[in-house]
Amino acid sequence: MKKYSLWLDNISNEKEPILKEDIDCDILIVGGGMTGLSTAYHLKDSNLKIVVVEKNQIGRGISARTTGKVTYLQDTIYSDLTNTYSETIAKKYFYSQKDAIELISSIVNQEKIDCNMKKVSSYIFSKEKEGLQKEKKLLKQFGVSIVEANMKGYYAIGVEDTYVFHPIKYIQALKDICKKDGIQFYEHTDINFIKEKDRGYICGNEFIKIRAKKVVLACHYPYFLFPFLMPLKCTLEKSYISATPVKKIESYSAISIEKPIISLRYHEAEENYLIYLTNSHSLYKEYDDQKHFEELKKCLERLELNPKYLWSNHDIMTFDKLPFVGLLKTNLYLATGYNTWGMTNSNLAGKIISDMIMDIYNPYETLFSPKRKLKKLSLPETIYGGIKPMIENKVWKNKDWYPENVYFETRNGKNVAIYVDKSKTEHIVYNTCPHLKCSLLFNSVEKTWDCPCHGSRFDLDGKVIIGPSNYDITYHE
Ligand SMILES: Cc1cc2nc3c(=O)[nH]c(=O)nc-3n(C[C@H](O)[C@H](O)[C@H](O)COP(=O)(O)OP(=O)(O)OC[C@H]3O[C@@H](n4cnc5c(N)ncnc54)[C@H](O)[C@@H]3O)c2cc1C
């Protein structure tokens, strides 16, 4: 079995150069995921000098581990937004998602992108019919025609005008198009400081500087956003995902509205797959990845599915369920917080930010503004989500969280964690996240060191694979 995402197999491995000298540009996009590529794509005809820098490889972050549904039926988002804000806000969000789907499908058609995009119905399902009534009523008010179904004992409502696709093929195609239009891409180039200078910014790392008139932070969880205080404005949700080869594929995707969340879709390719996700939980509340993978495997056994791929992924959840997209301060833009609906929202974010940069009116600019007054920012959630895990993980290191082949010791005066693999080779790392110094947990399925506070992930030898950390935890004698 492969312990990584299905989307990372059989894709182009074309590499971009590392930036080795100081440069100037009009727009610097930090992060080469779905958000960064979408922003670059919408700016490609602007005559501006655009540079995209990615600290790993383009399209290998959160977007490479998603389920890849392109839908506006997203849990009970419209009821939730109506409760938190108003029906008007819920309706505006609905139109934003419809527009995002239209945007993605028109790009795929116009650019003839081969990314397995397929029109399928989307369903949300529940054990209780009652739980879906408000969502159904709101969707009907918005003019959506709803289908009802019984899915193996669950009540489900569905819509027909939604899609699924291969996220990485889409990202790689956008990169190729942008490169033809002169946009420069650099990989293995991280930005770990941003300083204001002459109404623009100087960004870079210990080796290079980039002078940019405007900067777009498309890096999922920015490392350096003081004083935006990300940890106090969002939580993170982690899920466990599988892909199993199947003979027959169905033309629908579905997600439950109750916990444990079950989400599924089919992927039609040379070998067809059922992608099945379950056991989502707040990153801060549960630390035992092994247990969650075991539960996923038990579900798959019950369904007589023998998975070929297993992986986990996490996304940023905002307290009011609206993304943060737009201007943070003069000439500095942010796009993140998609609440696990980042296929639509990252594409929309790219359009909103590019419109703002080019002074074009965009109807969703205020809806997603990162400067909005957060309606739902309760103190307990803030403490739980932002502060408690940081303190807890600094203070305690519970041995039960780690498997037997991981142990801790002090080497040369430094606390290190050691994983001993099957061939008895030691993999030594510092067991502290460089971001905010939380203790790291060992994910024994994917063989990664994962931060339970803000989601940074490192490979066996300490190289950072997912931020916010920009630094490795590799141990050097
Ligand atoms: C389990 C799961 C399932 C999901 N399923 C769906 C779905 O079906 N449909 C849907 O709409 N959404 C889904 N999502 C949400 C979606 O996958 C994400 O919201 C989206 O991929 C985020 O894209 P991004 O570009 O912001 O982040 P990323 O893809 O992570 O891109 C950010 C990039 O920035 C780079 N970076 C970070 N820091 C720096 C730095 N300092 N310097 C340079 N580069 C940097 C990173 O290496 C990374 O490549 C799901 C999420 C999860 C967790």
The ligand as an SDF file (V2000), in Angstrom:
LIG
                    3D

 53 58  0  0  0  0  0  0  0  0999 V2000
   -8.8840   16.2090    3.8120 C   0  0  0  0  0  0  0  0  0  0  0  0
   -9.1960   17.3810    2.9440 C   0  0  0  0  0  0  0  0  0  0  0  0
  -10.0310   17.2290    1.8580 C   0  0  0  0  0  0  0  0  0  0  0  0
  -10.3520   18.3320    1.0590 C   0  0  0  0  0  0  0  0  0  0  0  0
  -11.1940   18.1560    0.0150 N   0  0  0  0  0  0  0  0  0  0  0  0
  -11.6050   19.2230   -0.6830 C   0  0  0  0  0  0  0  0  0  0  0  0
  -12.5600   19.0830   -1.7350 C   0  0  0  0  0  0  0  0  0  0  0  0
  -13.0000   17.9830   -2.0510 O   0  0  0  0  0  0  0  0  0  0  0  0
  -12.9760   20.1920   -2.3700 N   0  0  0  0  0  0  0  0  0  0  0  0
  -12.5320   21.4220   -2.0190 C   0  0  0  0  0  0  0  0  0  0  0  0
  -13.0090   22.4090   -2.5760 O   0  0  0  0  0  0  0  0  0  0  0  0
  -11.5590   21.5930   -1.0830 N   0  0  0  0  0  0  0  0  0  0  0  0
  -11.0960   20.5290   -0.4080 C   0  0  0  0  0  0  0  0  0  0  0  0
  -10.1550   20.6810    0.5700 N   0  0  0  0  0  0  0  0  0  0  0  0
   -9.5460   22.0110    0.8040 C   0  0  0  0  0  0  0  0  0  0  0  0
   -8.4160   22.3190   -0.1710 C   0  0  0  0  0  0  0  0  0  0  0  0
   -7.6410   21.1590   -0.4250 O   0  0  0  0  0  0  0  0  0  0  0  0
   -7.4900   23.4060    0.3930 C   0  0  0  0  0  0  0  0  0  0  0  0
   -8.2490   24.4330    0.9640 O   0  0  0  0  0  0  0  0  0  0  0  0
   -6.6300   24.0140   -0.7240 C   0  0  0  0  0  0  0  0  0  0  0  0
   -5.9730   22.9780   -1.3960 O   0  0  0  0  0  0  0  0  0  0  0  0
   -5.6190   24.9990   -0.1590 C   0  0  0  0  0  0  0  0  0  0  0  0
   -4.8690   25.4810   -1.2370 O   0  0  0  0  0  0  0  0  0  0  0  0
   -3.6750   26.5190   -1.0070 P   0  0  0  0  0  0  0  0  0  0  0  0
   -3.1340   26.9010   -2.3100 O   0  0  0  0  0  0  0  0  0  0  0  0
   -4.1600   27.6140   -0.1100 O   0  0  0  0  0  0  0  0  0  0  0  0
   -2.6250   25.7090   -0.1270 O   0  0  0  0  0  0  0  0  0  0  0  0
   -1.3930   24.7270   -0.6220 P   0  0  0  0  0  0  0  0  0  0  0  0
   -1.8480   23.8190   -1.6800 O   0  0  0  0  0  0  0  0  0  0  0  0
   -0.8410   24.1700    0.6100 O   0  0  0  0  0  0  0  0  0  0  0  0
   -0.4010   25.7740   -1.2530 O   0  0  0  0  0  0  0  0  0  0  0  0
    0.3920   26.6200   -0.4650 C   0  0  0  0  0  0  0  0  0  0  0  0
    1.8320   26.5130   -0.9620 C   0  0  0  0  0  0  0  0  0  0  0  0
    2.6190   27.5260   -0.3340 O   0  0  0  0  0  0  0  0  0  0  0  0
    3.9040   26.9940   -0.0710 C   0  0  0  0  0  0  0  0  0  0  0  0
    4.4920   27.8090    0.9980 N   0  0  0  0  0  0  0  0  0  0  0  0
    4.1140   27.8720    2.2850 C   0  0  0  0  0  0  0  0  0  0  0  0
    4.8560   28.7510    2.9590 N   0  0  0  0  0  0  0  0  0  0  0  0
    5.7570   29.2650    2.0740 C   0  0  0  0  0  0  0  0  0  0  0  0
    6.7970   30.2140    2.1820 C   0  0  0  0  0  0  0  0  0  0  0  0
    7.0500   30.8180    3.3280 N   0  0  0  0  0  0  0  0  0  0  0  0
    7.5290   30.4990    1.0840 N   0  0  0  0  0  0  0  0  0  0  0  0
    7.2530   29.8880   -0.1100 C   0  0  0  0  0  0  0  0  0  0  0  0
    6.2530   28.9770   -0.2580 N   0  0  0  0  0  0  0  0  0  0  0  0
    5.5140   28.6680    0.8140 C   0  0  0  0  0  0  0  0  0  0  0  0
    3.6190   25.5620    0.3410 C   0  0  0  0  0  0  0  0  0  0  0  0
    4.7680   24.7440    0.2010 O   0  0  0  0  0  0  0  0  0  0  0  0
    2.4860   25.1770   -0.5990 C   0  0  0  0  0  0  0  0  0  0  0  0
    2.9480   24.5490   -1.7650 O   0  0  0  0  0  0  0  0  0  0  0  0
   -9.8100   19.6010    1.3740 C   0  0  0  0  0  0  0  0  0  0  0  0
   -8.9500   19.7520    2.4370 C   0  0  0  0  0  0  0  0  0  0  0  0
   -8.6380   18.6670    3.2380 C   0  0  0  0  0  0  0  0  0  0  0  0
   -7.7390   18.8450    4.3970 C   0  0  0  0  0  0  0  0  0  0  0  0
  1  2  1  0
  2  3  1  0
  2 52  2  0
  3  4  2  0
  4  5  1  0
  4 50  1  0
  5  6  2  0
  6  7  1  0
  6 13  1  0
  7  8  2  0
  7  9  1  0
  9 10  1  0
 10 11  2  0
 10 12  1  0
 12 13  2  0
 13 14  1  0
 14 15  1  0
 14 50  1  0
 15 16  1  0
 16 17  1  0
 16 18  1  0
 18 19  1  0
 18 20  1  0
 20 21  1  0
 20 22  1  0
 22 23  1  0
 23 24  1  0
 24 25  2  0
 24 26  1  0
 24 27  1  0
 27 28  1  0
 28 29  2  0
 28 30  1  0
 28 31  1  0
 31 32  1  0
 32 33  1  0
 33 34  1  0
 33 48  1  0
 34 35  1  0
 35 36  1  0
 35 46  1  0
 36 37  1  0
 36 45  1  0
 37 38  2  0
 38 39  1  0
 39 40  1  0
 39 45  2  0
 40 41  1  0
 40 42  2  0
 42 43  1  0
 43 44  2  0
 44 45  1  0
 46 47  1  0
 46 48  1  0
 48 49  1  0
 50 51  2  0
 51 52  1  0
 52 53  1  0
M  END
$$$$
